[in-house]
Amino acid sequence: MTSPAPLDQRLYGAAQQLLLARLRGADEEPAADRNLVSEQDAVDAILLLVATIQEQLQASRIAPESATRMGALLVLVRDYIRPLPPGIAEDGTDLLGQDIAEMVEAVRLSSRT
């Protein structure tokens, strides 16, 4: 009998299946809400991912450009789950909001191709 893959590998496999479905042009069917992950759980997971990216960057295992891109994408996810406080300039402009809007547009453009 084969032992099951470790938890991280199983969940990463699920993430890979999402990517493959997207590449095939198929949207995954959402499941019924499992009521397992809280907003705080999701926010904490994002911070753990950012810490992992930073750790890999410090160890020179990933390129700085990749780390920056991953971090920027995680800001979008975080802002969706729990909106971030504004990054206010002296003139009252929400600079963070502008950056998020620009990144959302870049994601939308890349999703169309």
C-alpha positions as CSV (number, residue, x, y, z in Angstrom):
1,M,0.0,0.0,0.0
2,T,1.3,3.4,-1.0
3,S,1.4,6.1,1.7
4,P,-0.4,9.3,0.8
5,A,1.7,12.3,-0.2
6,P,2.4,14.9,2.5
7,L,-0.2,17.6,3.0
8,D,1.7,20.4,1.3
9,Q,2.3,18.2,-1.8
10,R,-1.4,17.3,-2.0
11,L,-2.6,20.9,-1.8
12,Y,0.1,22.0,-4.2
13,G,-1.2,19.3,-6.6
14,A,-4.6,20.9,-6.2
15,A,-3.1,24.3,-7.1
16,Q,-1.4,22.8,-10.2
17,Q,-4.7,21.3,-11.3
18,L,-6.2,24.8,-11.2
19,L,-3.4,26.1,-13.4
20,L,-3.8,23.3,-15.9
21,A,-7.6,23.9,-16.1
22,R,-6.9,27.6,-16.7
23,L,-4.4,26.8,-19.4
24,R,-7.0,24.5,-21.1
25,G,-9.5,27.4,-20.9
26,A,-11.7,25.7,-18.4
27,D,-12.9,27.4,-15.3
28,E,-13.2,25.2,-12.3
29,E,-16.6,24.6,-10.8
30,P,-16.7,26.1,-7.3
31,A,-17.6,23.6,-4.5
32,A,-20.1,24.4,-1.9
33,D,-18.6,26.5,0.9
34,R,-16.7,24.1,3.3
35,N,-16.7,26.7,6.1
36,L,-13.1,25.7,6.9
37,V,-11.0,28.7,6.1
38,S,-11.7,32.0,8.0
39,E,-10.7,35.4,6.8
40,Q,-8.0,35.5,9.4
41,D,-6.7,32.1,8.2
42,A,-6.4,33.4,4.7
43,V,-4.6,36.6,5.8
44,D,-2.2,34.5,7.9
45,A,-1.5,32.2,5.0
46,I,-0.6,35.1,2.8
47,L,1.8,36.4,5.4
48,L,3.4,32.9,5.7
49,L,3.8,32.9,1.9
50,V,5.4,36.3,1.9
51,A,7.8,35.1,4.7
52,T,8.6,32.0,2.6
53,I,9.3,34.2,-0.5
54,Q,11.5,36.4,1.6
55,E,13.4,33.4,3.0
56,Q,14.0,32.0,-0.5
57,L,15.1,35.4,-1.7
58,Q,17.6,35.8,1.1
59,A,19.0,32.4,0.3
60,S,19.3,33.4,-3.4
61,R,17.0,30.5,-4.4
62,I,14.7,32.8,-6.4
63,A,15.3,35.9,-8.5
64,P,14.5,39.3,-6.9
65,E,12.2,40.0,-9.9
66,S,10.2,36.8,-9.2
67,A,10.0,37.6,-5.5
68,T,8.7,41.1,-6.3
69,R,6.1,39.8,-8.7
70,M,4.9,37.2,-6.3
71,G,4.7,39.7,-3.5
72,A,2.8,42.2,-5.7
73,L,0.2,39.5,-6.6
74,L,-0.2,38.6,-3.0
75,V,-1.1,42.2,-2.2
76,L,-4.0,41.8,-4.6
77,V,-5.2,38.7,-2.9
78,R,-4.8,40.3,0.5
79,D,-6.7,43.4,-0.5
80,Y,-9.5,41.2,-1.8
81,I,-9.7,39.2,1.4
82,R,-9.3,42.2,3.8
83,P,-8.8,45.6,2.2
84,L,-5.4,47.2,3.0
85,P,-5.3,50.6,4.6
86,P,-4.6,53.4,2.1
87,G,-1.1,54.5,1.3
88,I,-1.9,58.2,1.6
89,A,0.4,60.8,0.0
90,E,0.7,64.4,1.3
91,D,-1.9,65.5,-1.2
92,G,-4.4,62.9,0.1
93,T,-4.0,60.6,-2.9
94,D,-4.2,56.8,-2.1
95,L,-1.0,55.7,-3.7
96,L,-1.5,52.1,-2.7
97,G,-5.0,52.1,-4.2
98,Q,-3.5,53.4,-7.5
99,D,-0.8,50.7,-7.5
100,I,-3.4,48.0,-6.7
101,A,-5.6,49.2,-9.6
102,E,-2.6,49.2,-12.0
103,M,-1.6,45.6,-10.9
104,V,-5.2,44.4,-11.3
105,E,-5.2,45.7,-14.9
106,A,-2.0,43.9,-15.6
107,V,-3.4,40.7,-14.2
108,R,-6.6,41.1,-16.3
109,L,-4.5,41.7,-19.4
110,S,-2.3,38.7,-18.8
111,S,-5.4,36.5,-18.2
112,R,-6.8,37.4,-21.6
113,T,-3.8,36.1,-23.4
